[in-house]
């Protein structure tokens, strides 16, 4: 799948993608059971969502067995990256710094998370110096 062709998943579609990224190829029944661990979702609703996702090229389907297996069409990192890029452009006028400051200002950040962020920033800076 080409990077910029990925359609923007809905919230319900993202929930399905999260399950498939974690579990690998799954049947509709399995995905529905996982969704029902958090909230009540009917089987036919899950089936319809996954059929729409297949039509949108968010999912691929293995039809070789009686129960079709669905898997994601794009890797998790690719999808997250595209969604984040669109979000930063739309909500923060393209400023990653504003996004980070907003996120850190709105949530309690642990010392471990801050250390990981510092390490990430140090690596970015070192890459830019080398670069």
N, CA, C and O atoms as a GROMACS GRO file, in nm:
protein
  524
    1UNK      N    1   0.085  -0.119   0.000
    1UNK     CA    2   0.000   0.000   0.000
    1UNK      C    3   0.088   0.123   0.000
    1UNK      O    4   0.183   0.131   0.078
    2UNK      N    5   0.058   0.218  -0.086
    2UNK     CA    6   0.135   0.341  -0.094
    2UNK      C    7   0.105   0.427   0.027
    2UNK      O    8  -0.007   0.430   0.077
    3UNK      N    9   0.206   0.498   0.072
    3UNK     CA   10   0.199   0.572   0.197
    3UNK      C   11   0.086   0.674   0.202
    3UNK      O   12   0.016   0.680   0.303
    4UNK      N   13   0.066   0.753   0.100
    4UNK     CA   14  -0.031   0.861   0.107
    4UNK      C   15  -0.171   0.821   0.064
    4UNK      O   16  -0.260   0.906   0.057
    5UNK      N   17  -0.194   0.695   0.034
    5UNK     CA   18  -0.325   0.650  -0.011
    5UNK      C   19  -0.411   0.602   0.106
    5UNK      O   20  -0.531   0.583   0.091
    6UNK      N   21  -0.350   0.581   0.221
    6UNK     CA   22  -0.421   0.527   0.337
    6UNK      C   23  -0.538   0.616   0.376
    6UNK      O   24  -0.519   0.734   0.406
    7UNK      N   25  -0.661   0.561   0.375
    7UNK     CA   26  -0.776   0.641   0.418
    7UNK      C   27  -0.772   0.661   0.570
    7UNK      O   28  -0.714   0.581   0.643
    8UNK      N   29  -0.834   0.767   0.613
    8UNK     CA   30  -0.837   0.797   0.757
    8UNK      C   31  -0.940   0.706   0.825
    8UNK      O   32  -1.059   0.714   0.794
    9UNK      N   33  -0.895   0.619   0.917
    9UNK     CA   34  -0.990   0.530   0.985
    9UNK      C   35  -1.075   0.606   1.086
    9UNK      O   36  -1.030   0.703   1.147
   10UNK      N   37  -1.198   0.561   1.102
   10UNK     CA   38  -1.286   0.615   1.204
   10UNK      C   39  -1.242   0.561   1.340
   10UNK      O   40  -1.153   0.476   1.348
   11UNK      N   41  -1.303   0.611   1.446
   11UNK     CA   42  -1.270   0.562   1.580
   11UNK      C   43  -1.299   0.412   1.592
   11UNK      O   44  -1.218   0.338   1.647
   12UNK      N   45  -1.412   0.368   1.540
   12UNK     CA   46  -1.447   0.225   1.545
   12UNK      C   47  -1.348   0.142   1.464
   12UNK      O   48  -1.310   0.033   1.505
   13UNK      N   49  -1.306   0.195   1.349
   13UNK     CA   50  -1.209   0.124   1.266
   13UNK      C   51  -1.072   0.116   1.334
   13UNK      O   52  -1.002   0.016   1.322
   14UNK      N   53  -1.035   0.221   1.406
   14UNK     CA   54  -0.909   0.218   1.481
   14UNK      C   55  -0.912   0.111   1.590
   14UNK      O   56  -0.811   0.047   1.617
   15UNK      N   57  -1.027   0.092   1.652
   15UNK     CA   58  -1.039  -0.014   1.753
   15UNK      C   59  -1.015  -0.150   1.691
   15UNK      O   60  -0.948  -0.235   1.751
   16UNK      N   61  -1.068  -0.173   1.572
   16UNK     CA   62  -1.047  -0.299   1.501
   16UNK      C   63  -0.900  -0.313   1.463
   16UNK      O   64  -0.841  -0.419   1.481
   17UNK      N   65  -0.841  -0.206   1.411
   17UNK     CA   66  -0.700  -0.210   1.373
   17UNK      C   67  -0.611  -0.244   1.493
   17UNK      O   68  -0.517  -0.322   1.480
   18UNK      N   69  -0.642  -0.184   1.609
   18UNK     CA   70  -0.562  -0.212   1.730
   18UNK      C   71  -0.562  -0.361   1.762
   18UNK      O   72  -0.458  -0.418   1.796
   19UNK      N   73  -0.677  -0.422   1.752
   19UNK     CA   74  -0.688  -0.567   1.780
   19UNK      C   75  -0.606  -0.646   1.680
   19UNK      O   76  -0.530  -0.736   1.718
   20UNK      N   77  -0.620  -0.614   1.552
   20UNK     CA   78  -0.549  -0.690   1.448
   20UNK      C   79  -0.397  -0.668   1.456
   20UNK      O   80  -0.321  -0.761   1.431
   21UNK      N   81  -0.353  -0.547   1.489
   21UNK     CA   82  -0.209  -0.524   1.506
   21UNK      C   83  -0.154  -0.607   1.620
   21UNK      O   84  -0.043  -0.659   1.612
   22UNK      N   85  -0.231  -0.618   1.727
   22UNK     CA   86  -0.185  -0.692   1.844
   22UNK      C   87  -0.194  -0.843   1.823
   22UNK      O   88  -0.102  -0.916   1.860
   23UNK      N   89  -0.303  -0.890   1.762
   23UNK     CA   90  -0.329  -1.034   1.753
   23UNK      C   91  -0.284  -1.098   1.622
   23UNK      O   92  -0.261  -1.219   1.617
   24UNK      N   93  -0.270  -1.018   1.517
   24UNK     CA   94  -0.244  -1.076   1.386
   24UNK      C   95  -0.376  -1.111   1.318
   24UNK      O   96  -0.481  -1.067   1.365
   25UNK      N   97  -0.373  -1.188   1.211
   25UNK     CA   98  -0.496  -1.220   1.137
   25UNK      C   99  -0.601  -1.284   1.228
   25UNK      O  100  -0.571  -1.373   1.307
   26UNK      N  101  -0.727  -1.235   1.215
   26UNK     CA  102  -0.836  -1.280   1.302
   26UNK      C  103  -0.965  -1.293   1.223
   26UNK      O  104  -0.983  -1.233   1.117
   27UNK      N  105  -1.055  -1.372   1.279
   27UNK     CA  106  -1.191  -1.380   1.225
   27UNK      C  107  -1.273  -1.263   1.280
   27UNK      O  108  -1.234  -1.198   1.377
   28UNK      N  109  -1.386  -1.239   1.217
   28UNK     CA  110  -1.478  -1.135   1.266
   28UNK      C  111  -1.523  -1.171   1.408
   28UNK      O  112  -1.533  -1.083   1.493
   29UNK      N  113  -1.550  -1.298   1.433
   29UNK     CA  114  -1.596  -1.342   1.565
   29UNK      C  115  -1.494  -1.306   1.672
   29UNK      O  116  -1.530  -1.256   1.778
   30UNK      N  117  -1.366  -1.332   1.645
   30UNK     CA  118  -1.261  -1.302   1.743
   30UNK      C  119  -1.255  -1.152   1.770
   30UNK      O  120  -1.249  -1.109   1.885
   31UNK      N  121  -1.256  -1.073   1.663
   31UNK     CA  122  -1.252  -0.927   1.678
   31UNK      C  123  -1.373  -0.880   1.758
   31UNK      O  124  -1.359  -0.796   1.847
   32UNK      N  125  -1.490  -0.932   1.727
   32UNK     CA  126  -1.611  -0.895   1.798
   32UNK      C  127  -1.601  -0.930   1.946
   32UNK      O  128  -1.640  -0.850   2.032
   33UNK      N  129  -1.549  -1.048   1.977
   33UNK     CA  130  -1.532  -1.088   2.117
   33UNK      C  131  -1.438  -0.992   2.190
   33UNK      O  132  -1.464  -0.954   2.304
   34UNK      N  133  -1.329  -0.951   2.125
   34UNK     CA  134  -1.234  -0.857   2.185
   34UNK      C  135  -1.299  -0.720   2.207
   34UNK      O  136  -1.280  -0.658   2.311
   35UNK      N  137  -1.375  -0.673   2.107
   35UNK     CA  138  -1.444  -0.545   2.122
   35UNK      C  139  -1.542  -0.549   2.238
   35UNK      O  140  -1.558  -0.451   2.311
   36UNK      N  141  -1.608  -0.664   2.257
   36UNK     CA  142  -1.708  -0.677   2.363
   36UNK      C  143  -1.646  -0.683   2.502
   36UNK      O  144  -1.718  -0.676   2.602
   37UNK      N  145  -1.515  -0.696   2.511
   37UNK     CA  146  -1.449  -0.689   2.642
   37UNK      C  147  -1.455  -0.547   2.697
   37UNK      O  148  -1.447  -0.528   2.819
   38UNK      N  149  -1.469  -0.447   2.608
   38UNK     CA  150  -1.473  -0.307   2.650
   38UNK      C  151  -1.613  -0.248   2.646
   38UNK      O  152  -1.650  -0.169   2.733
   39UNK      N  153  -1.691  -0.286   2.544
   39UNK     CA  154  -1.827  -0.233   2.530
   39UNK      C  155  -1.908  -0.329   2.446
   39UNK      O  156  -1.853  -0.409   2.370
   40UNK      N  157  -2.038  -0.320   2.459
   40UNK     CA  158  -2.128  -0.410   2.385
   40UNK      C  159  -2.133  -0.371   2.238
   40UNK      O  160  -2.170  -0.260   2.203
   41UNK      N  161  -2.093  -0.466   2.153
   41UNK     CA  162  -2.096  -0.446   2.008
   41UNK      C  163  -2.154  -0.572   1.946
   41UNK      O  164  -2.108  -0.683   1.974
   42UNK      N  165  -2.255  -0.556   1.862
   42UNK     CA  166  -2.316  -0.671   1.797
   42UNK      C  167  -2.225  -0.729   1.689
   42UNK      O  168  -2.147  -0.657   1.627
   43UNK      N  169  -2.236  -0.859   1.666
   43UNK     CA  170  -2.156  -0.926   1.565
   43UNK      C  171  -2.177  -0.864   1.428
   43UNK      O  172  -2.080  -0.841   1.354
   44UNK      N  173  -2.302  -0.837   1.392
   44UNK     CA  174  -2.328  -0.783   1.258
   44UNK      C  175  -2.268  -0.643   1.242
   44UNK      O  176  -2.229  -0.604   1.132
   45UNK      N  177  -2.262  -0.567   1.351
   45UNK     CA  178  -2.198  -0.435   1.347
   45UNK      C  179  -2.049  -0.450   1.319
   45UNK      O  180  -1.994  -0.380   1.235
   46UNK      N  181  -1.985  -0.543   1.390
   46UNK     CA  182  -1.842  -0.567   1.368
   46UNK      C  183  -1.818  -0.616   1.225
   46UNK      O  184  -1.724  -0.571   1.159
   47UNK      N  185  -1.902  -0.706   1.179
   47UNK     CA  186  -1.890  -0.757   1.042
   47UNK      C  187  -1.900  -0.643   0.942
   47UNK      O  188  -1.818  -0.635   0.850
   48UNK      N  189  -1.997  -0.555   0.958
   48UNK     CA  190  -2.016  -0.444   0.866
   48UNK      C  191  -1.896  -0.349   0.868
   48UNK      O  192  -1.850  -0.306   0.763
   49UNK      N  193  -1.847  -0.318   0.987
   49UNK     CA  194  -1.730  -0.230   0.999
   49UNK      C  195  -1.612  -0.291   0.925
   49UNK      O  196  -1.542  -0.222   0.850
   50UNK      N  197  -1.589  -0.421   0.944
   50UNK     CA  198  -1.474  -0.485   0.882
   50UNK      C  199  -1.492  -0.498   0.730
   50UNK      O  200  -1.394  -0.491   0.656
   51UNK      N  201  -1.616  -0.516   0.684
   51UNK     CA  202  -1.641  -0.518   0.539
   51UNK      C  203  -1.612  -0.381   0.478
   51UNK      O  204  -1.553  -0.372   0.371
   52UNK      N  205  -1.654  -0.275   0.546
   52UNK     CA  206  -1.627  -0.139   0.499
   52UNK      C  207  -1.476  -0.114   0.497
   52UNK      O  208  -1.423  -0.055   0.404
   53UNK      N  209  -1.408  -0.160   0.602
   53UNK     CA  210  -1.262  -0.144   0.608
   53UNK      C  211  -1.194  -0.217   0.494
   53UNK      O  212  -1.094  -0.169   0.439
   54UNK      N  213  -1.246  -0.334   0.458
   54UNK     CA  214  -1.193  -0.409   0.344
   54UNK      C  215  -1.213  -0.330   0.215
   54UNK      O  216  -1.122  -0.320   0.132
   55UNK      N  217  -1.331  -0.272   0.199
   55UNK     CA  218  -1.360  -0.192   0.079
   55UNK      C  219  -1.272  -0.067   0.073
   55UNK      O  220  -1.237  -0.021  -0.036
   56UNK      N  221  -1.237  -0.011   0.189
   56UNK     CA  222  -1.153   0.109   0.196
   56UNK      C  223  -1.004   0.075   0.187
   56UNK      O  224  -0.918   0.164   0.191
   57UNK      N  225  -0.973  -0.054   0.175
   57UNK     CA  226  -0.834  -0.101   0.171
   57UNK      C  227  -0.760  -0.082   0.303
   57UNK      O  228  -0.637  -0.074   0.304
   58UNK      N  229  -0.833  -0.074   0.414
   58UNK     CA  230  -0.769  -0.073   0.545
   58UNK      C  231  -0.738  -0.216   0.589
   58UNK      O  232  -0.643  -0.239   0.665
   59UNK      N  233  -0.818  -0.312   0.541
   59UNK     CA  234  -0.799  -0.453   0.574
   59UNK      C  235  -0.785  -0.534   0.447
   59UNK      O  236  -0.830  -0.495   0.339
   60UNK      N  237  -0.720  -0.649   0.463
   60UNK     CA  238  -0.716  -0.750   0.358
   60UNK      C  239  -0.782  -0.874   0.416
   60UNK      O  240  -0.791  -0.890   0.537
   61UNK      N  241  -0.828  -0.962   0.327
   61UNK     CA  242  -0.908  -1.077   0.372
   61UNK      C  243  -0.856  -1.203   0.304
   61UNK      O  244  -0.835  -1.207   0.183
   62UNK      N  245  -0.836  -1.307   0.385
   62UNK     CA  246  -0.801  -1.439   0.334
   62UNK      C  247  -0.930  -1.521   0.329
   62UNK      O  248  -0.987  -1.554   0.433
   63UNK      N  249  -0.975  -1.552   0.210
   63UNK     CA  250  -1.102  -1.622   0.191
   63UNK      C  251  -1.083  -1.771   0.165
   63UNK      O  252  -1.176  -1.838   0.121
   64UNK      N  253  -0.964  -1.823   0.191
   64UNK     CA  254  -0.935  -1.962   0.158
   64UNK      C  255  -1.001  -2.062   0.254
   64UNK      O  256  -1.013  -2.180   0.222
   65UNK      N  257  -1.044  -2.016   0.370
   65UNK     CA  258  -1.110  -2.104   0.467
   65UNK      C  259  -1.255  -2.060   0.486
   65UNK      O  260  -1.293  -1.951   0.443
   66UNK      N  261  -1.334  -2.143   0.550
   66UNK     CA  262  -1.475  -2.111   0.572
   66UNK      C  263  -1.491  -1.980   0.649
   66UNK      O  264  -1.569  -1.893   0.610
   67UNK      N  265  -1.414  -1.968   0.758
   67UNK     CA  266  -1.414  -1.840   0.832
   67UNK      C  267  -1.302  -1.753   0.776
   67UNK      O  268  -1.185  -1.787   0.788
   68UNK      N  269  -1.340  -1.642   0.717
   68UNK     CA  270  -1.241  -1.552   0.658
   68UNK      C  271  -1.153  -1.492   0.766
   68UNK      O  272  -1.199  -1.457   0.874
   69UNK      N  273  -1.025  -1.480   0.734
   69UNK     CA  274  -0.931  -1.415   0.823
   69UNK      C  275  -0.899  -1.276   0.769
   69UNK      O  276  -0.867  -1.259   0.652
   70UNK      N  277  -0.909  -1.178   0.856
   70UNK     CA  278  -0.880  -1.040   0.819
   70UNK      C  279  -0.745  -1.001   0.880
   70UNK      O  280  -0.710  -1.043   0.991
   71UNK      N  281  -0.670  -0.920   0.806
   71UNK     CA  282  -0.547  -0.862   0.859
   71UNK      C  283  -0.533  -0.721   0.804
   71UNK      O  284  -0.595  -0.684   0.705
   72UNK      N  285  -0.449  -0.643   0.871
   72UNK     CA  286  -0.435  -0.503   0.833
   72UNK      C  287  -0.360  -0.491   0.700
   72UNK      O  288  -0.272  -0.571   0.669
   73UNK      N  289  -0.397  -0.391   0.625
   73UNK     CA  290  -0.332  -0.365   0.497
   73UNK      C  291  -0.205  -0.282   0.515
   73UNK      O  292  -0.117  -0.284   0.430
   74UNK      N  293  -0.195  -0.208   0.626
   74UNK     CA  294  -0.079  -0.123   0.652
   74UNK      C  295  -0.024  -0.154   0.790
   74UNK      O  296  -0.097  -0.196   0.880
   75UNK      N  297   0.104  -0.132   0.806
   75UNK     CA  298   0.168  -0.153   0.936
   75UNK      C  299   0.122  -0.046   1.035
   75UNK      O  300   0.083   0.065   0.997
   76UNK      N  301   0.127  -0.081   1.161
   76UNK     CA  302   0.082   0.009   1.268
   76UNK      C  303   0.158   0.142   1.264
   76UNK      O  304   0.096   0.248   1.270
   77UNK      N  305   0.290   0.137   1.253
   77UNK     CA  306   0.370   0.260   1.252
   77UNK      C  307   0.334   0.350   1.134
   77UNK      O  308   0.328   0.472   1.149
   78UNK      N  309   0.312   0.290   1.017
   78UNK     CA  310   0.275   0.368   0.899
   78UNK      C  311   0.142   0.439   0.921
   78UNK      O  312   0.129   0.558   0.892
   79UNK      N  313   0.044   0.367   0.972
   79UNK     CA  314  -0.088   0.424   0.996
   79UNK      C  315  -0.081   0.534   1.101
   79UNK      O  316  -0.137   0.642   1.081
   80UNK      N  317  -0.013   0.508   1.212
   80UNK     CA  318   0.000   0.609   1.317
   80UNK      C  319   0.071   0.733   1.264
   80UNK      O  320   0.031   0.846   1.294
   81UNK      N  321   0.175   0.711   1.185
   81UNK     CA  322   0.250   0.824   1.130
   81UNK      C  323   0.163   0.912   1.042
   81UNK      O  324   0.167   1.035   1.054
   82UNK      N  325   0.084   0.849   0.954
   82UNK     CA  326  -0.003   0.927   0.866
   82UNK      C  327  -0.112   1.000   0.944
   82UNK      O  328  -0.143   1.116   0.915
   83UNK      N  329  -0.170   0.932   1.043
   83UNK     CA  330  -0.274   0.996   1.124
   83UNK      C  331  -0.215   1.113   1.204
   83UNK      O  332  -0.277   1.219   1.214
   84UNK      N  333  -0.098   1.092   1.259
   84UNK     CA  334  -0.034   1.198   1.336
   84UNK      C  335   0.002   1.316   1.247
   84UNK      O  336  -0.020   1.431   1.285
   85UNK      N  337   0.056   1.288   1.128
   85UNK     CA  338   0.090   1.397   1.035
   85UNK      C  339  -0.034   1.481   1.004
   85UNK      O  340  -0.028   1.604   1.005
   86UNK      N  341  -0.146   1.414   0.975
   86UNK     CA  342  -0.270   1.487   0.943
   86UNK      C  343  -0.317   1.568   1.064
   86UNK      O  344  -0.362   1.682   1.050
   87UNK      N  345  -0.307   1.507   1.182
   87UNK     CA  346  -0.350   1.574   1.304
   87UNK      C  347  -0.264   1.697   1.334
   87UNK      O  348  -0.317   1.803   1.368
   88UNK      N  349  -0.133   1.682   1.323
   88UNK     CA  350  -0.043   1.795   1.350
   88UNK      C  351  -0.070   1.908   1.251
   88UNK      O  352  -0.073   2.025   1.290
   89UNK      N  353  -0.089   1.874   1.125
   89UNK     CA  354  -0.118   1.976   1.024
   89UNK      C  355  -0.250   2.048   1.055
   89UNK      O  356  -0.258   2.171   1.045
   90UNK      N  357  -0.351   1.972   1.092
   90UNK     CA  358  -0.484   2.029   1.114
   90UNK      C  359  -0.496   2.103   1.246
   90UNK      O  360  -0.544   2.217   1.250
   91UNK      N  361  -0.453   2.040   1.355
   91UNK     CA  362  -0.476   2.098   1.488
   91UNK      C  363  -0.366   2.192   1.536
   91UNK      O  364  -0.390   2.278   1.620
   92UNK      N  365  -0.244   2.175   1.483
   92UNK     CA  366  -0.132   2.253   1.535
   92UNK      C  367  -0.056   2.327   1.424
   92UNK      O  368   0.061   2.362   1.442
   93UNK      N  369  -0.122   2.350   1.312
   93UNK     CA  370  -0.063   2.424   1.199
   93UNK      C  371   0.075   2.371   1.162
   93UNK      O  372   0.164   2.447   1.122
   94UNK      N  373   0.092   2.239   1.176
   94UNK     CA  374   0.217   2.176   1.136
   94UNK      C  375   0.327   2.180   1.240
   94UNK      O  376   0.439   2.136   1.211
   95UNK      N  377   0.301   2.232   1.358
   95UNK     CA  378   0.405   2.247   1.461
   95UNK      C  379   0.407   2.128   1.556
   95UNK      O  380   0.319   2.112   1.641
   96UNK      N  381   0.510   2.044   1.541
   96UNK     CA  382   0.528   1.931   1.632
   96UNK      C  383   0.556   1.980   1.773
   96UNK      O  384   0.515   1.918   1.871
   97UNK      N  385   0.627   2.093   1.785
   97UNK     CA  386   0.659   2.148   1.917
   97UNK      C  387   0.532   2.184   1.993
   97UNK      O  388   0.520   2.155   2.112
   98UNK      N  389   0.435   2.248   1.924
   98UNK     CA  390   0.308   2.282   1.990
   98UNK      C  391   0.234   2.157   2.035
   98UNK      O  392   0.175   2.155   2.143
   99UNK      N  393   0.237   2.052   1.952
   99UNK     CA  394   0.172   1.925   1.988
   99UNK      C  395   0.235   1.868   2.115
   99UNK      O  396   0.164   1.830   2.208
  100UNK      N  397   0.366   1.862   2.118
  100UNK     CA  398   0.437   1.805   2.234
  100UNK      C  399   0.410   1.886   2.360
  100UNK      O  400   0.382   1.830   2.466
  101UNK      N  401   0.419   2.018   2.348
  101UNK     CA  402   0.395   2.102   2.465
  101UNK      C  403   0.253   2.087   2.517
  101UNK      O  404   0.231   2.083   2.638
  102UNK      N  405   0.156   2.079   2.426
  102UNK     CA  406   0.016   2.059   2.465
  102UNK      C  407  -0.001   1.924   2.536
  102UNK      O  408  -0.064   1.914   2.641
  103UNK      N  409   0.057   1.821   2.476
  103UNK     CA  410   0.044   1.686   2.533
  103UNK      C  411   0.108   1.679   2.671
  103UNK      O  412   0.049   1.623   2.764
  104UNK      N  413   0.227   1.734   2.685
  104UNK     CA  414   0.295   1.730   2.814
  104UNK      C  415   0.227   1.819   2.918
  104UNK      O  416   0.231   1.789   3.037
  105UNK      N  417   0.165   1.926   2.874
  105UNK     CA  418   0.096   2.016   2.965
  105UNK      C  419  -0.038   1.961   3.012
  105UNK      O  420  -0.087   1.999   3.118
  106UNK      N  421  -0.097   1.873   2.933
  106UNK     CA  422  -0.230   1.822   2.966
  106UNK      C  423  -0.229   1.692   3.047
  106UNK      O  424  -0.331   1.654   3.104
  107UNK      N  425  -0.115   1.625   3.052
  107UNK     CA  426  -0.111   1.493   3.116
  107UNK      C  427   0.006   1.485   3.214
  107UNK      O  428   0.110   1.548   3.194
  108UNK      N  429  -0.013   1.407   3.318
  108UNK     CA  430   0.094   1.380   3.413
  108UNK      C  431   0.198   1.293   3.344
  108UNK      O  432   0.165   1.184   3.297
  109UNK      N  433   0.321   1.340   3.338
  109UNK     CA  434   0.428   1.268   3.272
  109UNK      C  435   0.524   1.215   3.378
  109UNK      O  436   0.572   1.291   3.462
  110UNK      N  437   0.552   1.086   3.375
  110UNK     CA  438   0.641   1.026   3.474
  110UNK      C  439   0.786   1.063   3.446
  110UNK      O  440   0.820   1.106   3.335
  111UNK      N  441   0.871   1.046   3.546
  111UNK     CA  442   1.014   1.072   3.529
  111UNK      C  443   1.073   0.982   3.420
  111UNK      O  444   1.161   1.024   3.346
  112UNK      N  445   1.024   0.858   3.412
  112UNK     CA  446   1.073   0.764   3.312
  112UNK      C  447   1.036   0.812   3.171
  112UNK      O  448   1.116   0.803   3.078
  113UNK      N  449   0.914   0.862   3.156
  113UNK     CA  450   0.871   0.913   3.025
  113UNK      C  451   0.953   1.036   2.985
  113UNK      O  452   0.993   1.050   2.870
  114UNK      N  453   0.977   1.124   3.082
  114UNK     CA  454   1.056   1.244   3.054
  114UNK      C  455   1.198   1.204   3.013
  114UNK      O  456   1.255   1.264   2.922
  115UNK      N  457   1.254   1.104   3.079
  115UNK     CA  458   1.388   1.057   3.043
  115UNK      C  459   1.390   1.000   2.902
  115UNK      O  460   1.484   1.024   2.827
  116UNK      N  461   1.286   0.925   2.865
  116UNK     CA  462   1.278   0.870   2.729
  116UNK      C  463   1.262   0.982   2.626
  116UNK      O  464   1.320   0.975   2.517
  117UNK      N  465   1.185   1.084   2.660
  117UNK     CA  466   1.168   1.199   2.570
  117UNK      C  467   1.301   1.272   2.552
  117UNK      O  468   1.338   1.309   2.441
  118UNK      N  469   1.374   1.293   2.665
  118UNK     CA  470   1.505   1.359   2.657
  118UNK      C  471   1.601   1.281   2.569
  118UNK      O  472   1.672   1.337   2.486
  119UNK      N  473   1.601   1.149   2.588
  119UNK     CA  474   1.690   1.062   2.508
  119UNK      C  475   1.652   1.073   2.359
  119UNK      O  476   1.740   1.082   2.274
  120UNK      N  477   1.524   1.072   2.331
  120UNK     CA  478   1.478   1.084   2.192
  120UNK      C  479   1.522   1.218   2.132
  120UNK      O  480   1.572   1.222   2.019
  121UNK      N  481   1.504   1.326   2.208
  121UNK     CA  482   1.545   1.459   2.160
  121UNK      C  483   1.696   1.467   2.140
  121UNK      O  484   1.743   1.526   2.043
  122UNK      N  485   1.772   1.407   2.232
  122UNK     CA  486   1.919   1.405   2.218
  122UNK      C  487   1.959   1.331   2.090
  122UNK      O  488   2.050   1.374   2.019
  123UNK      N  489   1.891   1.220   2.061
  123UNK     CA  490   1.920   1.144   1.939
  123UNK      C  491   1.884   1.224   1.815
  123UNK      O  492   1.957   1.222   1.716
  124UNK      N  493   1.771   1.294   1.818
  124UNK     CA  494   1.732   1.379   1.705
  124UNK      C  495   1.835   1.488   1.680
  124UNK      O  496   1.873   1.515   1.566
  125UNK      N  497   1.879   1.548   1.788
  125UNK     CA  498   1.978   1.656   1.777
  125UNK      C  499   2.111   1.602   1.724
  125UNK      O  500   2.174   1.665   1.639
  126UNK      N  501   2.153   1.487   1.772
  126UNK     CA  502   2.278   1.426   1.724
  126UNK      C  503   2.268   1.390   1.576
  126UNK      O  504   2.364   1.407   1.501
  127UNK      N  505   2.153   1.340   1.533
  127UNK     CA  506   2.132   1.308   1.392
  127UNK      C  507   2.139   1.432   1.306
  127UNK      O  508   2.195   1.430   1.196
  128UNK      N  509   2.083   1.542   1.357
  128UNK     CA  510   2.085   1.667   1.280
  128UNK      C  511   2.227   1.722   1.268
  128UNK      O  512   2.265   1.774   1.164
  129UNK      N  513   2.305   1.710   1.373
  129UNK     CA  514   2.444   1.757   1.371
  129UNK      C  515   2.525   1.675   1.270
  129UNK      O  516   2.607   1.729   1.196
  130UNK      N  517   2.501   1.543   1.270
  130UNK     CA  518   2.573   1.455   1.177
  130UNK      C  519   2.529   1.477   1.034
  130UNK      O  520   2.605   1.455   0.939
  131UNK      N  521   2.404   1.521   1.020
  131UNK     CA  522   2.343   1.523   0.900
  131UNK      C  523   2.334   1.580   0.779
  131UNK      O  524   2.251   1.539   0.698
   0.00000   0.00000   0.00000
